[in-house]
Amino acid sequence: MSNKDGFFTDGTSDFTPKANAIPLSDVDASNGQQSIGTLVSNATAQMSSLFRSELELAKTELTSEVKKGAVGGGLFGAAGTIALYSTFFFFMFLAALLSLWLPAWASLLIVFLVMLLTAGVLALVGLKKVKSLGAPQKTIDSVSELKNLVPGSAQKKIEAKDRGMYS
């Protein structure tokens, strides 16, 4: 069941998308000559009907594709979460492996320090990248020129030889 807007309202999640059928026969079956106004009116109505049908078909196809995409995205998110939590067990494995040659406390400490060192190096590299970001110089120059064009402020005379604000 669907309401007048085409939205399915029966609460079920499985449905077969349906689009309105496009008439394959002549809608106007009257005999005789018709006026141009009537013909134009009928053509407009038929084009409108065709457009609505195509739009409805596109909506139903896109709805099913969006649902598939949303499910796929959710599954990727779940996989990423599980992978993130599984790293804990990997580090525990490394500590257990080191404990074959060292005391358990020393192997856990070594794994902890290696993780801390890795986090520190990544943080420093990230900080260096963030500090290397520059100011949006073209935007700053553009806004400065706009300030001169605002009425009431000192206006700069723009001459024909000027290349323009965005060049």
Sequence and secondary structure as in RCSB ss.txt:
>XXXX:A:sequence
MSNKDGFFTDGTSDFTPKANAIPLSDVDASNGQQSIGTLVSNATAQMSSLFRSELELAKTELTSEVKKGAVGGGL
FGAAGTIALYSTFFFFMFLAALLSLWLPAWASLLIVFLVMLLTAGVLALVGLKKVKSLGAPQKTIDSVSELKNLV
PGSAQKKIEAKDRGMYS
>XXXX:A:secstr
 B TTS B SS S           S S    S   HHHHHHHHHHHHHHHHHHHHHHHHHHHHHHHHHHHHHHHH
HHHHHHHHHHHHHHHHHHHHHHHTTTS HHHHHHHHHHHHHHHHHHHHHHHHHHHHT    HHHHHHHHHHHHHS
TTS      TT   TT 
